[in-house]
Amino acid sequence: MIKLLRVDDRLIHGAVAFSWTKQLSISLIILANDKIAKDDFQIMTLDIAKPRGTKLICANIVDSIEEIKKHLTDSVNVMIVTNNILDAANILEEVPGIKSLNLGGLRKKDDTVENLIGAIAVSRADIDICNGLVNKGYEVELRLIPDGKKTYFKDYKL
């Protein structure tokens, strides 16, 4: 069962990874990103960073989508993590059954035009993608940790 689709440019990291996995009883993390899927060193590092007893699959977007579809209705609690909004939008478009996107840590970059909350900064392209998702009926929420206040992208009127 897909519990969370999350965008976090830090991918798997200490407190957030452990908070989300514990709160949602996650047993599988699917890390979806074309570049990372080719980086054996980063995969090894991410595997070390994941919580003990949690399985990690790092795959490109196409392979991730196929893997995600396998877990839509099974009893395995799955968290999907990608490091950018475009990849997450592609997953939403291709995997029926996922209706919500969590925006987590997105640090400022050269193309950042808006800082939403805390460590969530977006580009004009990110805003356009999120507005498109909201218009299609997807929930796009901003929350860094599971106990944090859930804020909705649609409320920002960007």
MARVEX-738205 format. One record per residue (C-alpha): residue number from 1; x, y, z. Coordinates in nm, 3 decimals, decimal comma. Each point is the difference from the previous one (the first is absolute). Example, Ala and Ser with C-alpha at 12.3 -4.5 7.8 and 13.67 -1.06 7.14 Angstrom:
% MARVEX-738205
(r 1; (1,230; -0,450; 0,780));
(r 2; (0,137; 0,344; -0,066));
END
This chain:
% MARVEX-738205
(r 1; (0,000; 0,000; 0,000));
(r 2; (0,137; 0,339; -0,098));
(r 3; (0,011; 0,213; 0,313));
(r 4; (0,188; 0,306; -0,126));
(r 5; (0,142; 0,155; -0,315));
(r 6; (0,255; 0,256; 0,117));
(r 7; (0,226; 0,252; -0,170));
(r 8; (0,312; 0,069; 0,204));
(r 9; (0,325; 0,111; -0,162));
(r 10; (0,191; -0,154; 0,291));
(r 11; (-0,163; -0,336; -0,078));
(r 12; (0,056; -0,225; 0,302));
(r 13; (0,141; 0,177; 0,300));
(r 14; (0,002; -0,039; 0,376));
(r 15; (-0,297; 0,138; 0,187));
(r 16; (-0,238; 0,034; -0,292));
(r 17; (0,054; -0,351; -0,135));
(r 18; (-0,039; -0,150; 0,345));
(r 19; (-0,300; 0,218; 0,089));
(r 20; (-0,193; -0,082; -0,316));
(r 21; (0,088; -0,369; -0,003));
(r 22; (-0,093; -0,043; 0,365));
(r 23; (-0,322; 0,204; -0,021));
(r 24; (-0,122; -0,186; -0,310));
(r 25; (0,146; -0,344; 0,086));
(r 26; (0,198; 0,003; -0,325));
(r 27; (0,176; -0,322; -0,096));
(r 28; (0,102; 0,100; -0,356));
(r 29; (0,140; 0,326; -0,133));
(r 30; (0,003; 0,042; -0,377));
(r 31; (0,243; 0,270; -0,101));
(r 32; (-0,099; 0,112; -0,349));
(r 33; (0,250; 0,200; -0,202));
(r 34; (0,180; -0,064; -0,329));
(r 35; (0,334; 0,150; 0,107));
(r 36; (0,022; -0,165; 0,341));
(r 37; (-0,094; -0,340; -0,144));
(r 38; (0,332; 0,009; -0,189));
(r 39; (0,215; 0,110; 0,298));
(r 40; (0,116; -0,308; 0,191));
(r 41; (0,181; 0,205; 0,264));
(r 42; (-0,306; 0,210; 0,077));
(r 43; (-0,219; -0,311; 0,010));
(r 44; (0,239; -0,157; 0,252));
(r 45; (-0,008; 0,317; 0,211));
(r 46; (-0,380; 0,018; -0,010));
(r 47; (-0,026; -0,367; 0,094));
(r 48; (0,209; 0,071; 0,311));
(r 49; (-0,220; 0,302; 0,084));
(r 50; (-0,330; -0,189; -0,011));
(r 51; (-0,147; -0,140; 0,320));
(r 52; (0,097; -0,353; 0,099));
(r 53; (-0,258; -0,253; -0,117));
(r 54; (-0,118; 0,224; -0,283));
(r 55; (0,066; -0,114; -0,356));
(r 56; (0,125; 0,255; -0,255));
(r 57; (-0,049; -0,014; -0,375));
(r 58; (0,177; 0,265; -0,210));
(r 59; (-0,121; 0,008; -0,358));
(r 60; (-0,052; 0,229; -0,296));
(r 61; (-0,346; 0,152; -0,044));
(r 62; (-0,127; -0,260; -0,250));
(r 63; (0,111; -0,295; 0,215));
(r 64; (-0,122; 0,172; 0,317));
(r 65; (-0,347; 0,041; -0,147));
(r 66; (-0,016; -0,372; -0,076));
(r 67; (0,122; -0,083; 0,352));
(r 68; (-0,253; 0,240; 0,157));
(r 69; (-0,286; -0,159; -0,194));
(r 70; (0,090; -0,337; 0,155));
(r 71; (-0,061; 0,142; 0,348));
(r 72; (-0,323; 0,193; -0,051));
(r 73; (-0,217; -0,257; 0,170));
(r 74; (0,235; -0,229; 0,189));
(r 75; (0,069; 0,012; 0,374));
(r 76; (0,349; 0,150; -0,028));
(r 77; (0,005; 0,361; 0,121));
(r 78; (0,191; 0,202; -0,260));
(r 79; (0,144; 0,350; -0,001));
(r 80; (0,111; 0,141; -0,336));
(r 81; (0,265; 0,270; 0,005));
(r 82; (0,129; 0,206; -0,287));
(r 83; (0,212; 0,313; 0,002));
(r 84; (-0,207; 0,217; -0,233));
(r 85; (-0,359; 0,091; -0,072));
(r 86; (0,010; -0,098; -0,368));
(r 87; (0,088; -0,362; 0,081));
(r 88; (-0,276; -0,011; 0,262));
(r 89; (-0,252; 0,140; -0,249));
(r 90; (0,099; -0,267; -0,252));
(r 91; (-0,061; -0,267; 0,262));
(r 92; (-0,341; 0,146; 0,086));
(r 93; (-0,100; 0,009; -0,366));
(r 94; (0,106; -0,361; -0,060));
(r 95; (-0,115; -0,170; 0,320));
(r 96; (-0,373; 0,003; 0,060));
(r 97; (-0,086; -0,013; 0,365));
(r 98; (0,248; 0,255; 0,132));
(r 99; (-0,191; 0,321; 0,061));
(r 100; (0,233; 0,198; 0,224));
(r 101; (0,347; 0,152; -0,023));
(r 102; (0,204; 0,109; 0,300));
(r 103; (0,251; 0,278; -0,058));
(r 104; (0,278; -0,029; 0,255));
(r 105; (0,344; 0,155; -0,004));
(r 106; (0,072; 0,194; -0,317));
(r 107; (0,294; 0,232; 0,054));
(r 108; (0,044; 0,327; -0,184));
(r 109; (0,166; -0,023; -0,341));
(r 110; (0,086; 0,253; -0,268));
(r 111; (-0,346; -0,025; -0,158));
(r 112; (-0,195; 0,028; 0,327));
(r 113; (-0,270; 0,266; -0,016));
(r 114; (-0,203; -0,075; 0,311));
(r 115; (0,076; -0,130; 0,349));
(r 116; (-0,320; -0,166; 0,119));
(r 117; (0,069; -0,117; 0,355));
(r 118; (0,321; -0,070; 0,184));
(r 119; (0,220; -0,203; -0,229));
(r 120; (-0,239; -0,023; -0,295));
(r 121; (0,104; 0,225; -0,286));
(r 122; (-0,137; -0,034; -0,353));
(r 123; (0,076; 0,117; -0,352));
(r 124; (-0,251; 0,139; -0,249));
(r 125; (-0,003; -0,341; -0,171));
(r 126; (-0,072; -0,170; 0,336));
(r 127; (-0,289; 0,241; 0,062));
(r 128; (-0,146; -0,073; -0,344));
(r 129; (0,026; -0,375; 0,055));
(r 130; (-0,162; 0,021; 0,345));
(r 131; (-0,281; 0,222; -0,129));
(r 132; (-0,061; -0,252; -0,277));
(r 133; (-0,016; -0,284; 0,252));
(r 134; (-0,242; 0,191; 0,222));
(r 135; (-0,219; 0,079; -0,302));
(r 136; (-0,012; -0,374; -0,078));
(r 137; (-0,123; -0,073; 0,352));
(r 138; (0,321; -0,108; 0,170));
(r 139; (0,073; 0,111; 0,354));
(r 140; (0,336; 0,178; 0,021));
(r 141; (0,097; 0,054; 0,361));
(r 142; (0,300; 0,160; 0,163));
(r 143; (0,133; -0,165; 0,314));
(r 144; (0,353; -0,070; 0,109));
(r 145; (-0,075; -0,255; 0,272));
(r 146; (-0,309; -0,210; 0,066));
(r 147; (-0,088; 0,187; 0,318));
(r 148; (0,032; 0,336; -0,174));
(r 149; (-0,290; 0,216; -0,108));
(r 150; (-0,145; -0,114; -0,332));
(r 151; (-0,015; 0,297; -0,238));
(r 152; (-0,150; -0,020; -0,349));
(r 153; (0,166; 0,132; -0,313));
(r 154; (-0,337; 0,116; -0,138));
(r 155; (-0,025; 0,250; 0,287));
(r 156; (0,306; 0,190; -0,125));
(r 157; (-0,168; 0,126; -0,322));
(r 158; (0,327; 0,007; -0,196));
END
